[in-house]
Amino acid sequence: MNKALIALATSFTLLAAGTAGAQVGKAASDATDAVQHKIDEKQADSKAKKSGPVGKAVNNVKSGYHKNRAKSSANKAKQALKDAG
């Protein structure tokens, strides 16, 4: 009986640890996405400075998109860490 309870408790502990690990992995993935969007945003800003009027408009839109995606990914990463803890 005691061995069964210990095995059950161990399996629940491992299950909980696996779920937390998955949340931490998701947070890391979202943080990586946020950084990549931030890099893309900076590249679009740089290209906008070097472009003509149409290129500026296009690259400014790209920059805004990547800025919003970076913010969203960062918030998702924060939420995943809160869920893991």
N, CA, C and O of each residue as an XYZ file, in Angstrom:
340
protein
N       0.825     -1.190      0.000
C       0.000      0.000      0.000
C       0.869      1.254      0.000
O       0.636      2.178     -0.780
N       1.878      1.283      0.882
C       2.753      2.454      0.954
C       3.526      2.658     -0.348
O       3.723      3.793     -0.783
N       3.968      1.553     -0.976
C       4.701      1.664     -2.233
C       3.818      2.245     -3.328
O       4.283      3.019     -4.165
N       2.552      1.872     -3.321
C       1.620      2.400     -4.313
C       1.403      3.905     -4.103
O       1.355      4.667     -5.069
N       1.275      4.325     -2.852
C       1.108      5.754     -2.567
C       2.356      6.548     -2.942
O       2.260      7.653     -3.476
N       3.511      5.986     -2.663
C       4.764      6.655     -3.019
C       4.883      6.766     -4.536
O       5.271      7.812     -5.056
N       4.550      5.686     -5.244
C       4.602      5.707     -6.706
C       3.622      6.727     -7.272
O       3.943      7.436     -8.226
N       2.434      6.804     -6.690
C       1.430      7.761     -7.141
C       1.896      9.194     -6.890
O       1.764     10.056     -7.759
N       2.437      9.440     -5.709
C       2.940     10.775     -5.378
C       4.098     11.158     -6.297
O       4.194     12.302     -6.742
N       4.971     10.202     -6.575
C       6.101     10.464     -7.465
C       5.625     10.791     -8.871
O       6.153     11.697     -9.515
N       4.630     10.055     -9.349
C       4.133     10.311    -10.702
C       3.474     11.681    -10.789
O       3.623     12.372    -11.797
N       2.744     12.087     -9.745
C       2.154     13.425     -9.749
C       3.224     14.504     -9.713
O       3.096     15.531    -10.379
N       4.273     14.279     -8.943
C       5.378     15.237     -8.874
C       6.053     15.382    -10.226
O       6.330     16.494    -10.674
N       6.318     14.247    -10.878
C       6.947     14.289    -12.201
C       6.045     14.945    -13.234
O       6.518     15.673    -14.107
N       4.751     14.688    -13.136
C       3.799     15.310    -14.050
C       3.795     16.819    -13.871
O       3.801     17.565    -14.850
N       3.786     17.269    -12.630
C       3.807     18.710    -12.350
C       5.106     19.331    -12.837
O       5.097     20.423    -13.406
N       6.216     18.651    -12.619
C       7.510     19.165    -13.078
C       7.557     19.224    -14.593
O       8.112     20.166    -15.158
N       6.983     18.233    -15.257
C       6.949     18.232    -16.716
C       6.131     19.383    -17.253
O       6.509     20.003    -18.247
N       5.016     19.676    -16.610
C       4.163     20.794    -17.031
C       4.890     22.118    -16.833
O       4.831     22.991    -17.699
N       5.571     22.277    -15.711
C       6.328     23.501    -15.458
C       7.457     23.634    -16.469
O       7.728     24.727    -16.966
N       8.111     22.522    -16.772
C       9.189     22.562    -17.753
C       8.684     22.959    -19.124
O       9.362     23.680    -19.857
N       7.497     22.491    -19.473
C       6.909     22.860    -20.760
C       6.594     24.354    -20.800
O       6.784     25.009    -21.824
N       6.114     24.881    -19.684
C       5.814     26.319    -19.626
C       7.090     27.147    -19.733
O       7.101     28.192    -20.383
N       8.154     26.687    -19.102
C       9.437     27.402    -19.189
C       9.959     27.332    -20.625
O      10.496     28.312    -21.141
N       9.803     26.181    -21.263
C      10.212     26.058    -22.664
C       9.414     26.982    -23.562
O       9.967     27.583    -24.483
N       8.120     27.102    -23.305
C       7.267     28.010    -24.081
C       7.699     29.451    -23.848
O       7.737     30.249    -24.784
N       8.022     29.784    -22.610
C       8.483     31.138    -22.301
C       9.772     31.449    -23.040
O       9.939     32.550    -23.564
N      10.688     30.483    -23.087
C      11.951     30.694    -23.801
C      11.700     30.883    -25.295
O      12.329     31.728    -25.933
N      10.789     30.104    -25.844
C      10.455     30.229    -27.260
C       9.848     31.600    -27.558
O      10.208     32.240    -28.546
N       8.933     32.045    -26.707
C       8.313     33.355    -26.898
C       9.328     34.482    -26.735
O       9.267     35.482    -27.450
N      10.254     34.326    -25.802
C      11.296     35.340    -25.615
C      12.206     35.414    -26.841
O      12.622     36.498    -27.249
N      12.509     34.256    -27.421
C      13.316     34.223    -28.643
C      12.581     34.922    -29.774
O      13.186     35.680    -30.533
N      11.279     34.674    -29.894
C      10.481     35.352    -30.924
C      10.501     36.863    -30.715
O      10.613     37.626    -31.675
N      10.392     37.291    -29.462
C      10.397     38.725    -29.165
C      11.712     39.361    -29.592
O      11.723     40.450    -30.166
N      12.803     38.690    -29.315
C      14.120     39.225    -29.691
C      14.261     39.283    -31.211
O      14.778     40.260    -31.752
N      13.804     38.240    -31.898
C      13.903     38.228    -33.362
C      13.069     39.357    -33.972
O      13.502     39.997    -34.930
N      11.881     39.603    -33.425
C      11.051     40.701    -33.926
C      11.716     42.042    -33.648
O      11.623     42.962    -34.461
N      12.386     42.160    -32.504
C      13.073     43.405    -32.181
C      14.207     43.654    -33.183
O      14.423     44.788    -33.611
N      14.923     42.597    -33.553
C      15.990     42.723    -34.542
C      15.402     43.140    -35.884
O      15.927     44.038    -36.543
N      14.315     42.491    -36.288
C      13.670     42.837    -37.556
C      13.153     44.267    -37.554
O      13.199     44.952    -38.575
N      12.659     44.716    -36.401
C      12.190     46.099    -36.273
C      13.340     47.077    -36.512
O      13.193     48.052    -37.248
N      14.479     46.808    -35.887
C      15.636     47.693    -36.042
C      16.150     47.695    -37.484
O      16.565     48.732    -38.000
N      16.118     46.518    -38.132
C      16.554     46.451    -39.529
C      15.616     47.255    -40.423
O      16.074     47.950    -41.329
N      14.318     47.169    -40.184
C      13.352     47.935    -40.970
C      13.541     49.430    -40.749
O      13.434     50.214    -41.692
N      13.821     49.832    -39.508
C      14.093     51.251    -39.225
C      15.322     51.727    -39.994
O      15.328     52.818    -40.563
N      16.351     50.902    -40.004
C      17.586     51.257    -40.704
C      17.339     51.386    -42.202
O      17.819     52.326    -42.836
N      16.584     50.434    -42.771
C      16.278     50.488    -44.201
C      15.409     51.687    -44.531
O      15.548     52.270    -45.606
N      14.515     52.066    -43.628
C      13.639     53.217    -43.860
C      14.450     54.507    -43.970
O      14.123     55.386    -44.767
N      15.506     54.613    -43.168
C      16.340     55.816    -43.214
C      17.076     55.938    -44.541
O      17.355     57.046    -45.001
N      17.390     54.800    -45.158
C      18.167     54.790    -46.396
C      17.293     54.807    -47.653
O      17.809     54.971    -48.758
N      15.977     54.640    -47.496
C      15.077     54.471    -48.637
C      14.466     55.783    -49.085
O      14.546     56.807    -48.406
N      13.851     55.709    -50.261
C      13.067     56.832    -50.756
C      11.725     56.871    -50.058
O      11.502     56.142    -49.091
N      10.818     57.727    -50.546
C       9.531     57.898    -49.853
C       8.688     56.621    -49.766
O       8.097     56.340    -48.723
N       8.629     55.850    -50.855
C       7.834     54.624    -50.825
C       8.503     53.593    -49.919
O       7.827     52.925    -49.136
N       9.817     53.462    -50.018
C      10.556     52.532    -49.171
C      10.421     52.884    -47.703
O      10.325     52.001    -46.850
N      10.413     54.186    -47.407
C      10.234     54.610    -46.013
C       8.882     54.156    -45.481
O       8.782     53.636    -44.370
N       7.846     54.358    -46.283
C       6.501     53.974    -45.856
C       6.421     52.466    -45.619
O       5.884     52.018    -44.606
N       6.955     51.694    -46.552
C       6.915     50.237    -46.424
C       7.688     49.784    -45.198
O       7.191     48.979    -44.411
N       8.893     50.294    -45.031
C       9.726     49.868    -43.905
C       9.199     50.380    -42.573
O       9.403     49.731    -41.547
N       8.531     51.518    -42.562
C       7.915     51.990    -41.323
C       6.755     51.084    -40.909
O       6.548     50.840    -39.720
N       6.002     50.585    -41.891
C       4.926     49.640    -41.587
C       5.521     48.337    -41.053
O       5.018     47.776    -40.079
N       6.591     47.859    -41.690
C       7.258     46.639    -41.220
C       7.762     46.826    -39.795
O       7.615     45.946    -38.948
N       8.357     47.985    -39.550
C       8.887     48.263    -38.217
C       7.777     48.246    -37.168
O       7.941     47.678    -36.088
N       6.651     48.870    -37.495
C       5.520     48.884    -36.565
C       4.984     47.488    -36.294
O       4.646     47.148    -35.160
N       4.910     46.681    -37.350
C       4.447     45.300    -37.190
C       5.367     44.535    -36.247
O       4.903     43.879    -35.314
N       6.674     44.622    -36.494
C       7.621     43.877    -35.663
C       7.652     44.409    -34.227
O       7.882     43.648    -33.286
N       7.424     45.699    -34.064
C       7.364     46.267    -32.707
C       6.186     45.670    -31.940
O       6.325     45.287    -30.778
N       5.027     45.593    -32.594
C       3.844     45.017    -31.948
C       4.031     43.532    -31.661
O       3.647     43.057    -30.592
N       4.610     42.800    -32.595
C       4.849     41.364    -32.410
C       5.854     41.130    -31.286
O       5.696     40.190    -30.508
N       6.879     41.966    -31.189
C       7.869     41.824    -30.114
C       7.208     42.032    -28.753
O       7.469     41.292    -27.804
N       6.357     43.037    -28.672
C       5.666     43.314    -27.407
C       4.742     42.157    -27.042
O       4.682     41.744    -25.884
N       4.024     41.638    -28.035
C       3.110     40.517    -27.794
C       3.870     39.268    -27.348
O       3.454     38.585    -26.412
N       4.975     38.974    -28.015
C       5.770     37.795    -27.657
C       6.366     37.933    -26.259
O       6.429     36.961    -25.506
N       6.797     39.132    -25.919
C       7.350     39.360    -24.580
C       6.276     39.150    -23.514
O       6.541     38.561    -22.466
N       5.067     39.633    -23.787
C       3.969     39.439    -22.829
C       3.605     37.959    -22.697
O       3.313     37.486    -21.599
N       3.623     37.231    -23.816
C       3.349     35.793    -23.768
C       4.410     35.068    -22.947
O       4.095     34.153    -22.187
N       5.669     35.479    -23.102
C       6.755     34.859    -22.343
C       6.574     35.107    -20.850
O       6.744     34.196    -20.040
N       6.232     36.324    -20.492
C       6.000     36.659    -19.078
C       4.851     35.831    -18.511
O       4.939     35.321    -17.395
N       3.765     35.699    -19.288
C       2.614     34.942    -18.821
C       2.954     33.460    -18.655
O       2.506     32.822    -17.703
N       3.746     32.913    -19.584
C       4.136     31.509    -19.493
C       4.984     31.264    -18.244
O       4.855     30.223    -17.601
N       5.847     32.218    -17.901
C       6.653     32.079    -16.686
C       5.774     32.157    -15.436
O       5.992     31.428    -14.468
N       4.775     33.051    -15.467
C       3.857     33.126    -14.323
C       3.083     31.824    -14.174
O       2.869     31.344    -13.061
N       2.662     31.251    -15.310
C       1.916     29.998    -15.274
C       2.779     28.843    -14.777
O       2.278     27.918    -14.137
N       4.085     28.897    -15.076
C       4.987     27.819    -14.642
C       5.254     27.904    -13.150
O       5.443     26.882    -12.490
N       5.269     29.123    -12.614
C       5.616     29.303    -11.202
C       4.468     29.061    -10.345
O       4.576     29.167     -9.124
